[in-house]
């Protein structure tokens, strides 16, 4: 890296002039030069504080440039800039970027949010206390005072970045606000923000104490409704947490697995008007069980029940079975006439389902159980699960067939 102060000073003056030009191409070139300056003269910018303040102003102004190419070029400068700033400057630029957000709803994240993301993921703070100050500074604008919900895509993106990059510095009272808001948002209006909140809560889990995790579990249990959508979200949320840290689930293993078993609807034999929603819930239930297998010893009491579930879903294909039974039981009379188009549409409707996901997940769960608990091999053979795998390996879905072959390979 260069230590030529005079050269750096001259280049910065040229950049300042070009960045204000009426020609967007010249403004773009100015930012391209700035990016090189930040990389090549990083040591100088680090030492001369007046440089950083001028550069920050150029970038903040350029983010609001009417030309999108200029905006995007300014965004690229934030990564090399971060290492040149001290903690106080980082706090101030994040404050300015957050204040520059618009309040209007959008289906995309703003350029300011993207800049905040660049800063947070490239942080190299000198003091951990600055991380706490950043969280305290940004958090109030991310959670609605009125509803306690996260209401914009920008807010959930910034909150997720804070959790990912500054999770260990979040003060305990702020942690409570964050996980409460996330759970409320998950079970609020189901949309992209709700789904991103599920992911963010999973990232947060390793910043929680045992007591805080207990609070999260209680919040989830008290927040979800009885609709298929809410049950699906509950299973998704538990799964997000389990993937992040399954050991925290050991005290709650019985109740969480019972919840999963109950919502596999094992007693349902006939097709339902809400069959697609039911199968979506079943799939998430199987996914959650699979995420908890690696808990180990505490999981053993549930293995027999889960093997029965695996056996059931390895061949689960209610639409095909239902169609074949109707063909056998109902002979069409000569007077009944159906066009080729109608027959084709009916067949398409019967095959338009995601039951293959359940068969695949059952096979995957079988593999996980065998690898984690080799002593269950006798049950796998004696209860006919291996035979079921062999007999059903020629699945209508190639993906399922491959998963079943993998399961048999794990057993053998």
TABELRA-V646515 format. One line per field, one symbol per residue. ss: DSSP state (H for helix, E for strand, L for the rest). phi: phi as a letter, one per 40 degrees, with the letter a starting at -180 (. if undefined). burial: + if it has 9 or more other C-alpha atoms within 8 Angstrom, else -. A space follows every 50 residues. Layout:
ss: ???
phi: ???
burial: ???
This chain:
ss: LLLLHHHHHHHHHHHHHHLLLLLHHHHHHHHHHHHHHHHHLHHHHHHLHH HHHHHHHHHHHHHLLLLHHHHHHHHHHHHHHHLLLLHHHHHHHHHHHHHL LLLLLLLLLLHHHHHHHHHHHLLLLLLHHHHHHHHHHHHHHHLLLLLLLL LLHHHHHHHHHHHHHHHHHLLHHHHHHHHHHHHHHHLLLLLHHHHHHHHH HHHHHHHLLHHHHHHHHHHHHHHLLLLHHHHHHHHHHHHHHHHHLHHHHH HHHHHHHHHHHHLLLLLLLLLLLLHHHHHHHHHHHHHHHHHHHHHLHHHH HHHHHHHHHHHHHHLLLHHHHHHHHHHHHLLLLLLLLLLHHHHHHHHHHH HLLLHHHHHHHHHHHHHHHHHHLHHHHHHHHHLLHHHHHHHLLLLLLHHH HHHHHHHHHHHL
phi: .cbccccccccccccdcccbccccccccccccccdcccccbdcccccbcc cccccdcdccccccccccccdccccccccccdccbcdccccccccccccc cccccacbccccccccdccccbcaccbcccdcccccccddccbcccbgbc bbcdccccccccccbbdcbcccccddcccccccccdbcccaccdcccdcc ccccdcccccccccccdcccccbccbcdcccccccdcdccccccaccccd cbcdccccccdcccfcccbccbcbdccccccdccccccdcccdcdgdccd cbcccccccddcccbcaccccccccccccbccccccbbcccccccccccc ccabcdccccccccccccccccbdccdccdcccgcccccccbccccbcdc dccccccccccc
burial: -------+--++-+++-++-+--+-++++++++++-+++-++++++---- -+---+-+++-++-+----++++++-+++++++++-+--++-+++-++-- +-------+-++++++++++-++-+----+++++++-+++-+++---+++ +++++++++++++++++-++---+++--+++++++++--+--++++++++ +++++--+---++--+--++--++---+-+++++++++++++++++-+++ --+---+--++-++++----------+++++++++++++++++-+---+- --+---+-+++-++++--++--+-------------------+------+ ----++++++++++++++++-+---++--++---++-++--++------+ +-++++++-++-
